[in-house]
Amino acid sequence: MISPSSTSRPLVRTLLPLLIALSVSAADQTSFKFDFGGTNPAPGYVLVSPSTLFAKDPGYGFDFHSKVSQVDSGGTDPLHDGFCTASQPFLFSVAVPEGNYEVTVTLGDPAAASATTVKAESRRLMLENVQTAPGQFASRTFTVNVRTPPLPAGGKVKLKPRELGPPPVLHWDDKLTLEFNGSRPCLCAMEIKRVENAITVYLAGDSTVTDQPNEPWNSWGQMLPRFLKPSVAVANHAESGESLPSFLSSHRLDKILAEMKAGDYLFIQFGHNDQKDKRPGAGAFTTFAKNLVHFVRETRQRGGIPVLVTPMERKASVFAETLGDFPAAVRRVAKEEQVPLIDLHAMSRVLYRALGEQLDQAFKDGTHHNNYGSYELARCVVEGIKTNHLDLAKFVADDVLPFDPAHPDPITKFAVPPSPSLASEKAADK
């Protein structure tokens, strides 16, 4: 007599490869369509309700204790008849492999006005105050870079305790997280798909460039995506406390170079922490300049386009410059290596003087900026892109007007809303 277990073995052997393949394909899924309203999703879309909370399975959902409500007008157009909204910012995450992802969101309300600001990962500004009238809908597209620490050839980026959390730092994890903010965010639908042909703008720098994870700190690097078209992704690899040598030793440049393709950019801004290097022989025109040349030449070997950015000044620079010879060293390397130069050092001094008595409202402390200050510095960087006649200038967003740092945007009209604190949410778990 043949036992049931023995008869099942051939079936198990047959199905096991299929089951493994299905599990791998689910983990590696790179395209999604979500419908956030109603009871019947649009064809090809996955219905999302307020109870769809992020978990490893199914790999998507509202995240970090986000509380949303759902509105269904009962119409016949499933993508526009319903939406999710909240009185507080809410976050939605999707587990994806690292890469660049094109995201298209549909925003609006059939019966009322909406106003939505979208940020990605660690508070990268993607869409600023998209407003719709009652019954009007807006579809907007942007591209987000998602990355993880491992290197293709083995090893990984040496992350700092701050990057490991808690609270969680969203720009090194294995998911894409989007924050929906504003006076009345209304999310109807979302499409996500991986793209291989997006131009990637890599950023190498310190705390004045990094994706600052928590309010009220901010940097120009995390404001920059708002000013670029959907065909460009900003990959911000800058990190607090980094100098040129530590950026190298922690394998951050290795990570960038491993991902870089011909035609991508590397914006390089250092100096604040290099200035602290007191080793024998260290200096702006010696070790610092030598390391800058290394970054430039390694980028060019991969077919990338290096751009040197002089470090912006500290708040005290309205009285005297604080960065010594480091800005001049960047300028010299740019000239000798024939590299495009964005002189953020010079532009920041003009900006700070123009702000006058309102200068404190652009800073969190003597060095680091808040949302308004970093937004204005990002506008300076965009002007540098244009005045250098980089090909990247063709991809500056159509609504970006010329900017003169001597005439900053009025602080009273600045309306990028602050992000929720993930630290307090994490503490609530304990």
C-alpha positions in Angstrom: 0.0 0.0 0.0 1.3 3.4 -0.9 1.1 6.0 1.9 -0.4 9.5 1.2 2.9 11.1 2.1 4.7 9.2 -0.5 2.2 10.2 -3.2 2.5 13.8 -2.3 6.3 14.0 -2.7 6.3 14.3 -6.5 3.6 17.0 -6.3 5.7 18.9 -3.7 8.8 18.6 -5.9 6.8 20.0 -8.8 5.2 22.9 -6.9 8.1 23.9 -4.8 10.0 25.7 -7.6 6.8 27.5 -8.6 6.1 28.6 -5.0 9.7 29.8 -4.6 9.4 31.7 -7.9 6.2 33.3 -6.8 7.6 34.4 -3.4 10.7 35.9 -5.1 8.7 37.8 -7.7 6.5 39.2 -5.0 9.5 40.4 -3.0 11.1 41.9 -6.1 7.9 43.6 -7.4 8.7 46.9 -9.0 5.4 48.2 -10.3 2.1 49.0 -8.4 -1.2 50.6 -8.9 -3.3 51.7 -5.9 -6.8 53.0 -5.7 -7.5 54.9 -2.5 -11.2 55.4 -2.6 -14.5 53.6 -2.9 -15.3 49.9 -2.6 -14.6 48.8 -6.1 -11.1 49.5 -7.4 -10.4 50.6 -11.0 -9.3 47.8 -13.3 -5.7 46.8 -12.6 -5.6 48.7 -9.3 -5.3 47.4 -5.8 -7.9 48.8 -3.4 -6.4 50.6 -0.4 -8.5 51.4 2.7 -7.7 53.1 6.0 -7.1 49.7 7.5 -4.4 48.8 5.0 -1.4 49.1 7.3 2.1 48.5 6.1 3.5 45.0 6.9 6.0 42.7 5.2 3.0 40.9 3.7 1.5 42.4 1.5 4.5 44.9 1.4 2.5 48.1 1.2 0.2 50.2 3.4 -0.1 53.3 5.6 2.9 53.5 7.8 4.1 54.9 11.2 0.7 55.0 12.8 -0.9 57.2 10.1 -4.6 57.6 10.6 -6.6 58.4 7.5 -10.3 58.5 6.6 -11.8 57.4 3.3 -14.4 59.3 1.3 -16.6 57.7 -1.4 -18.8 59.9 -3.5 -20.5 56.9 -5.0 -19.9 57.9 -8.6 -19.0 55.8 -11.6 -15.4 56.8 -12.0 -13.4 54.7 -9.5 -10.2 56.6 -9.7 -11.8 60.0 -8.9 -14.9 59.1 -6.9 -13.1 58.3 -3.7 -9.9 59.3 -1.8 -8.1 59.1 1.5 -7.5 62.2 3.5 -6.5 63.2 7.1 -6.2 66.2 9.3 -2.6 65.3 10.0 0.2 64.3 7.6 0.1 60.6 6.7 2.7 58.2 5.3 2.4 55.3 2.8 5.1 52.8 2.2 5.8 50.2 -0.5 8.5 47.5 -0.2 10.7 47.7 -3.3 14.3 46.8 -4.4 16.7 49.7 -4.6 16.6 51.8 -7.8 14.8 54.8 -9.3 11.0 54.8 -9.2 8.6 57.0 -11.1 5.6 57.9 -9.0 2.3 59.3 -10.3 -0.3 60.5 -7.8 -3.8 61.6 -8.5 -5.0 64.3 -6.1 -8.4 66.0 -5.5 -11.9 65.7 -4.2 -15.2 65.6 -6.2 -16.9 67.9 -3.7 -14.3 70.2 -2.1 -10.9 71.8 -2.5 -7.7 70.1 -1.7 -4.1 71.2 -1.0 -1.4 68.5 -1.0 2.4 68.6 -0.5 4.3 65.4 -1.1 7.6 64.4 0.4 9.6 61.1 -0.1 11.8 59.0 2.1 13.5 61.3 4.7 11.5 64.4 3.9 12.6 65.0 0.3 10.3 67.7 -1.1 8.7 66.3 -4.3 5.5 68.3 -4.8 4.8 71.7 -3.3 1.2 72.7 -2.4 -0.7 71.2 -5.3 -4.2 72.8 -5.1 -7.4 71.6 -6.7 -10.8 73.2 -6.8 -14.0 71.1 -6.0 -14.4 68.5 -8.7 -11.0 69.2 -10.1 -8.2 66.6 -10.1 -4.5 66.8 -10.6 -2.0 64.1 -11.7 1.6 64.8 -10.8 4.7 62.6 -11.5 8.1 62.6 -9.8 11.0 60.2 -9.5 12.4 58.9 -6.2 15.7 57.1 -5.6 15.6 54.2 -3.2 18.8 52.6 -1.9 20.1 50.1 0.6 23.6 49.8 2.2 25.0 46.7 0.5 27.6 47.1 -2.3 27.3 45.0 -5.5 30.8 43.6 -5.1 30.4 42.8 -1.4 30.6 44.8 1.8 28.3 47.7 2.5 28.2 51.4 3.5 29.3 51.9 7.1 26.2 53.6 8.5 26.4 55.7 11.6 24.1 55.1 14.7 22.0 58.0 13.6 21.3 56.2 10.3 20.4 52.9 12.0 17.9 54.5 14.3 15.7 54.7 16.3 13.9 56.7 15.2 13.9 55.1 11.8 15.9 56.8 9.0 13.9 56.2 5.8 16.6 56.8 3.2 18.5 53.6 3.9 15.7 51.0 4.3 14.2 48.6 1.8 11.0 50.5 1.0 9.7 53.6 -0.7 7.9 55.9 1.8 5.8 58.9 0.8 4.5 61.6 3.1 1.2 63.4 2.2 1.0 66.7 3.9 -0.7 70.1 3.5 -3.9 71.9 4.6 -6.1 69.1 3.1 -4.3 66.3 1.3 -6.6 64.2 -0.8 -5.1 61.1 -2.4 -7.2 59.3 -5.0 -4.7 57.0 -6.8 -1.0 56.2 -7.1 1.1 54.4 -9.7 4.7 53.3 -9.0 7.1 51.8 -11.5 10.8 51.3 -11.6 12.6 53.3 -14.3 16.1 52.6 -15.7 16.6 55.7 -17.9 16.1 58.5 -15.3 19.1 60.9 -14.9 20.4 60.5 -11.3 21.8 63.5 -9.5 24.0 62.1 -6.7 24.9 64.3 -3.8 28.0 63.9 -1.7 28.4 66.1 1.4 27.8 66.7 5.1 24.9 67.7 7.4 24.2 70.9 5.3 23.4 68.7 2.3 22.0 65.4 3.8 18.4 64.3 4.1 17.8 65.5 7.6 15.3 63.0 9.0 13.7 65.2 11.7 12.3 68.7 12.0 13.2 71.5 12.3 16.5 70.7 10.6 16.6 70.7 6.8 19.2 70.9 3.9 19.2 72.1 0.4 19.8 68.5 -0.8 16.3 67.4 0.4 14.7 70.5 -1.1 16.3 70.0 -4.6 14.0 67.4 -6.0 11.1 69.8 -6.0 12.8 72.0 -8.6 13.6 69.2 -11.1 11.4 67.4 -13.6 10.1 63.8 -13.2 12.9 62.4 -15.5 15.5 63.2 -12.8 16.0 61.4 -9.5 18.1 63.0 -6.6 20.1 60.4 -4.7 21.3 62.2 -1.6 24.2 60.2 -0.1 25.4 63.1 2.1 25.6 62.5 5.8 26.1 64.5 9.0 29.7 64.8 10.2 31.2 63.6 6.9 34.4 65.0 5.5 36.1 63.9 2.2 38.2 61.3 3.9 35.4 59.8 6.0 33.1 59.8 3.0 35.7 57.6 1.3 36.5 55.3 4.2 32.8 54.6 4.9 32.4 53.5 1.3 29.8 56.1 0.5 31.6 57.1 -2.7 32.0 53.4 -3.6 28.2 53.1 -3.3 27.6 56.1 -5.6 30.2 54.9 -8.2 28.7 51.4 -8.2 25.3 52.7 -9.2 26.3 55.6 -11.5 25.7 55.4 -15.2 27.0 57.6 -18.0 25.3 61.0 -17.9 24.5 61.0 -14.2 25.8 63.8 -12.0 27.7 64.0 -8.8 27.4 67.2 -6.8 30.2 67.5 -4.3 30.0 69.9 -1.3 32.5 69.6 1.6 34.5 71.9 3.8 32.6 72.3 7.1 34.1 69.1 8.7 37.3 69.0 6.6 38.1 72.3 8.3 38.4 70.4 11.6 41.2 68.1 10.3 44.3 69.0 12.3 46.5 66.2 11.1 50.1 67.1 10.0 49.9 68.3 6.4 46.1 68.5 6.3 44.7 71.7 4.7 42.5 73.2 2.1 45.1 73.3 -0.6 46.7 70.0 0.3 44.7 67.0 1.4 41.3 68.6 0.8 42.1 69.6 -2.8 43.7 66.2 -3.5 40.6 64.4 -2.3 38.4 66.6 -4.4 40.4 65.8 -7.5 40.0 62.1 -6.6 36.2 62.5 -6.5 36.2 64.3 -9.8 38.3 61.9 -11.7 36.5 58.8 -10.3 33.2 60.2 -11.4 34.5 61.0 -14.9 35.9 57.4 -15.2 32.3 56.2 -14.9 31.0 58.6 -17.5 29.5 60.8 -14.8 29.5 64.6 -14.6 31.1 66.0 -11.5 29.9 69.4 -10.2 31.8 71.2 -7.4 29.8 73.2 -4.9 31.5 75.6 -2.5 30.2 75.1 1.1 27.6 77.7 2.1 28.6 80.0 4.9 27.6 79.9 8.5 25.3 82.4 10.1 28.3 84.3 11.6 29.5 85.1 8.1 27.5 88.3 8.0 30.4 89.7 10.1 33.3 87.6 8.8 33.9 84.6 6.7 34.2 81.4 8.7 35.4 78.7 6.2 38.9 79.9 5.7 40.6 78.7 2.5 38.2 75.9 1.8 35.9 77.7 -0.7 38.9 79.0 -2.5 40.4 75.5 -2.7 37.1 74.3 -4.3 37.3 77.1 -6.8 40.9 76.3 -7.7 40.2 72.6 -8.2 37.2 73.4 -10.4 39.4 75.7 -12.6 42.3 73.2 -12.8 40.1 70.2 -13.5 37.7 72.2 -15.7 34.7 71.2 -13.5 31.4 73.2 -13.3 31.3 75.2 -10.2 28.3 76.3 -8.2 29.6 79.0 -5.8 27.1 78.5 -3.0 29.6 80.1 -0.6 29.3 83.4 -2.4 25.6 83.2 -3.0 24.8 82.3 0.6 26.6 85.4 1.9 24.5 87.5 -0.5 21.3 85.7 0.7 22.1 86.1 4.4 22.8 89.8 4.1 19.6 90.3 2.1 17.6 88.6 4.9 19.0 91.1 7.4 17.1 91.0 10.7 15.2 87.9 9.5 18.3 85.8 9.1 17.6 83.8 12.3 14.4 82.6 10.6 16.5 80.7 8.0 18.7 78.9 10.5 18.2 76.2 13.2 21.6 76.9 14.7 24.8 78.7 13.6 25.4 76.2 10.8 22.3 74.3 9.9 19.1 75.5 8.3 15.4 75.0 8.7 12.9 74.4 5.9 12.9 78.0 4.7 16.7 78.5 4.7 17.3 75.2 2.9 14.6 76.0 0.3 16.4 79.3 -0.5 19.8 77.6 -0.7 18.3 75.0 -3.1 17.1 77.8 -5.3 20.7 79.1 -5.3 21.9 75.7 -6.4 19.3 75.6 -9.2 20.5 79.0 -10.4 24.0 77.6 -10.4 22.8 74.7 -12.6 21.4 77.2 -15.1 24.3 79.7 -15.1 26.8 76.8 -15.7 24.7 75.8 -18.7 24.6 72.2 -17.6 22.4 69.8 -19.7 20.6 69.3 -16.4 19.2 72.8 -16.8 16.8 71.4 -19.4 15.2 69.4 -16.6 14.5 72.3 -14.2 10.8 72.3 -13.5 8.7 74.6 -15.7 7.3 76.6 -12.7 10.7 77.5 -11.4 11.3 81.2 -11.8 14.7 83.0 -11.9 16.1 83.5 -8.5 18.4 86.3 -7.2 19.8 85.6 -3.7 19.8 89.4 -3.1 16.0 89.2 -3.3 15.0 86.1 -1.3 11.4 84.8 -1.2 9.4 86.4 1.5 9.4 84.3 4.7 5.7 85.2 5.2 4.8 83.4 2.0 6.8 80.3 2.6 4.3 77.4 3.2 6.1 74.0 3.1 4.5 72.3 6.0 6.6 70.5 8.7 6.8 66.7 8.7 5.5 64.5 11.5 7.9 63.3 14.1 8.8 59.6 13.7 10.6 59.7 17.0 7.5 60.4 19.1 5.6 57.7 17.2 8.4 55.2 17.9 8.3 56.0 21.6 4.6 55.4 21.6 5.3 51.7 20.6 7.1 51.0 23.9 
